[in-house]
Amino acid sequence: MPEGRPTEAAALSTAAPELTAAEVRALVARLYGIDGSVKPLAGERDQNCAVECVDGTRYVFKISNPSEPVSLVDFQIAALEHIARASPGQPVPRVVRTLDGRTRDVVALADGSRTTVRMLTYLDGIQIRETPRTNAQRLAMGKGLAGLNLALQGFTHPAAKHDLLWNVSAAHRLTAQLHSLVEGPRRALAESFMARFTEHVLPRLASLRAQVIHNDYHLYNVLVAPDDQARITGIIDFGDMLHAPLVGEVATAAAFHMTGNADPFEAAAQFVGAYQAVLPLTEPEKEIVADLMATRHLVTVLISEWRALRYPENRAYIMRHNPAGWEALSQMADISRHEARDRLLNPTQNGASS
């Protein structure tokens, strides 16, 4: 992986904590005065647990990767508290304070390392990935992300500009990882999209508007109501949040809507159209949003291939987006940049439904 970013490399190379359910329960009782049953939740870098009390109240207890800087935890906490103040209707978790009023605490792990813990409210709903895709749902997702981005406008934090390999606008930092792929069609495909990014996208990014973005708004991290699967009830997992070009947020989210349709641009176009109805892209952003959508798939396959080799025990979780990433890159390889842009932004002119 790229050198010179030890914090980021450590975060992806250090295994997540593995406290037992009994240990988590005791911690929660001591720090928050809350007694509840503990169940594991999925996570790539951190250990996440659902805590449920006898009255049905639920929380999410997060035990950070020991390599995660406290400043990044504080950044995520500050962002959630900013959203709660700026736009109280946003369906994001609320920060739960400890018995002594703190937003986080530090605990010692079995190996002697120390890490940060925090608690959030639990948002009810089902992950969109578990529901059938519909036009109404995609429209809700597009408008929902635009609303979240509007709520984050003006929010700043000293750790917001941290390095993150999942930052689609910094994909060139993964260039060295291309050589880890087996020589063949897939490696050639990845190399062609990296060249597209460095030639056509990277030189334009500095002139575009930037702000704090969620950076991971996809079918796993958006919840909907069981009885109305076009009504968003939760936006979760702010672990990849950072300050970056806003267009990267839109492209990252749109990339996850390419699968499941005969026309891979149809659903993504619906999503982007709904986003723009609330928060329009500028003309320079429109020129590269489709390029960045492809770049997100490139970043996904490069990081997941690398991570799965190092952590085979967590392979299923790490590789969950990998097949769709390769499929999307293959689909986009057959058309020009400008055709991809037009099919994404002007679907009615290219035969796709709106």
QUITA-V64688 format. One record per run of one state. SS is the DSSP state (helix for helix, strand for strand, loop for the rest). FROM is the first residue (numbers start at 1). LEN is the number of residues. Records with the same first field share a line. If there is no record, write none. Layout:
SS->FROM-LEN, FROM-LEN
//
This chain:
loop->1-5, 14-7, 33-4, 42-5, 53-5, 64-6, 87-5, 93-2, 97-8, 109-5, 122-4, 131-4, 153-15, 181-4, 206-4, 214-8, 226-2, 236-6, 256-10, 279-4, 311-1, 319-3, 334-3, 346-1, 350-5
helix->6-8, 21-12, 70-17, 128-3, 135-18, 168-13, 185-21, 246-10, 266-13, 283-28, 312-7, 322-12, 337-9, 347-3
strand->37-5, 47-6, 58-6, 92-1, 95-2, 105-4, 114-8, 126-2, 210-4, 222-4, 228-8, 242-4
//
